[in-house]
Structure formats: C-alpha cells, structure tokens
Amino acid sequence: MRKTRRGRKSQANYREIIGKALLRLNDCSTLEKFPVLSQLPAVEQKAATMAHEILPHGKALKALLLQALNTTIERIGTTDDVVLNRIVE
C-alpha cells in the first residue's frame, strides 16, 4: 500500500469525498463548508471570482464538479464501448 504524507488524503479518500459531494450537488450550503474540497486551491480561486455571491465556495465547488462531470461524459461518450455508454446515460 502506498503511503501518503502526513495530513494528506489518499486518492481513495478523495474519491469517497467527491462521491459524497456529488450526492449533494444541489445543496450549495453544504458544499460551502464541505470538508477538504471547499479549501482546494481551484475552489478558492473560483470562489474569489464569485466573492459578491452568497455561498461562493459552495457555488465554486458545484461549478467545478459539474465541469469535471461534463468533461468526463464527453470523453467517455465518444467511445463505442456499450458499458461506458450506459454509464454516461
């Protein structure tokens, strides 16, 4: 098993956290204070551009998650693999 630096989440931990965040995608209030993800540099940067909004971190995290989902769907959707196409649907 690969060791991680102290205090750093493993990829498995991030996958679990992201999965939980995706289940709450329409709840910007929860996403605003979502552990770990709301403090990532990309979220902080996007939230800074939304500083005038209510719940900027939650909205930034939601936007980034949706962007990642759309990118993944676009990449998977171009395949002839039946199983992957079902996942996209």
C-alpha positions as a printed NumPy array, in Angstrom:
array([[  0.   ,   0.   ,   0.   ],
       [  1.332,   3.407,  -0.948],
       [  1.93 ,   5.74 ,   1.954],
       [  0.772,   9.334,   1.85 ],
       [  2.313,  12.29 ,   3.538],
       [  1.003,  13.079,   6.976],
       [ -2.202,  15.079,   6.782],
       [ -2.681,  14.434,   3.07 ],
       [ -5.703,  12.484,   1.852],
       [ -5.2  ,   9.397,  -0.302],
       [ -6.798,   9.094,  -3.734],
       [ -9.321,   6.666,  -2.252],
       [-10.238,   9.267,   0.373],
       [-10.684,  11.921,  -2.308],
       [-12.873,   9.597,  -4.394],
       [-15.089,   8.983,  -1.373],
       [-15.311,  12.683,  -0.532],
       [-16.051,  13.628,  -4.143],
       [-18.754,  10.962,  -4.297],
       [-20.404,  12.45 ,  -1.217],
       [-20.137,  15.959,  -2.684],
       [-21.743,  14.804,  -5.939],
       [-24.712,  13.475,  -3.966],
       [-25.171,  16.977,  -2.51 ],
       [-24.523,  18.86 ,  -5.739],
       [-27.678,  20.963,  -5.471],
       [-27.028,  21.972,  -1.869],
       [-24.572,  24.884,  -2.088],
       [-24.925,  25.483,   1.647],
       [-23.495,  22.027,   2.38 ],
       [-20.869,  22.344,  -0.36 ],
       [-19.791,  25.714,   1.08 ],
       [-18.343,  24.03 ,   4.138],
       [-17.638,  20.635,   2.592],
       [-14.559,  19.091,   4.224],
       [-11.34 ,  19.35 ,   2.229],
       [-12.889,  20.103,  -1.184],
       [-14.077,  23.626,  -0.393],
       [-10.499,  24.506,   0.578],
       [ -8.756,  23.262,  -2.571],
       [ -6.819,  25.948,  -4.472],
       [ -9.017,  25.683,  -7.597],
       [-12.144,  26.161,  -5.473],
       [-10.555,  29.088,  -3.623],
       [ -9.62 ,  30.755,  -6.924],
       [-13.068,  30.302,  -8.44 ],
       [-14.745,  31.441,  -5.212],
       [-12.645,  34.616,  -5.307],
       [-14.273,  35.469,  -8.646],
       [-17.69 ,  34.969,  -7.002],
       [-16.989,  36.948,  -3.836],
       [-20.129,  39.051,  -4.309],
       [-22.337,  35.935,  -4.342],
       [-23.917,  34.146,  -1.409],
       [-22.082,  30.862,  -0.676],
       [-19.189,  31.477,  -3.107],
       [-17.235,  28.345,  -2.114],
       [-20.295,  26.141,  -2.487],
       [-21.117,  27.595,  -5.888],
       [-17.486,  27.353,  -6.995],
       [-17.252,  23.716,  -5.907],
       [-20.524,  22.922,  -7.681],
       [-19.326,  24.586, -10.892],
       [-16.015,  22.709, -10.829],
       [-17.691,  19.373, -10.131],
       [-20.153,  19.932, -12.982],
       [-17.281,  20.891, -15.282],
       [-15.437,  17.69 , -14.343],
       [-18.59 ,  15.614, -14.902],
       [-19.209,  17.156, -18.305],
       [-15.603,  16.642, -19.365],
       [-15.73 ,  13.013, -18.26 ],
       [-19.022,  12.407, -20.05 ],
       [-17.657,  13.992, -23.242],
       [-14.563,  11.792, -23.158],
       [-16.419,   8.602, -22.325],
       [-19.266,   9.399, -24.686],
       [-17.02 ,   9.198, -27.747],
       [-16.337,   5.508, -27.264],
       [-18.047,   2.518, -28.846],
       [-17.977,   0.658, -25.521],
       [-21.574,  -0.27 , -24.648],
       [-20.935,  -0.386, -20.903],
       [-19.344,   3.08 , -20.849],
       [-22.18 ,   4.496, -22.934],
       [-24.669,   3.126, -20.381],
       [-22.714,   4.815, -17.601],
       [-22.849,   8.128, -19.477],
       [-26.614,   7.795, -19.903]])
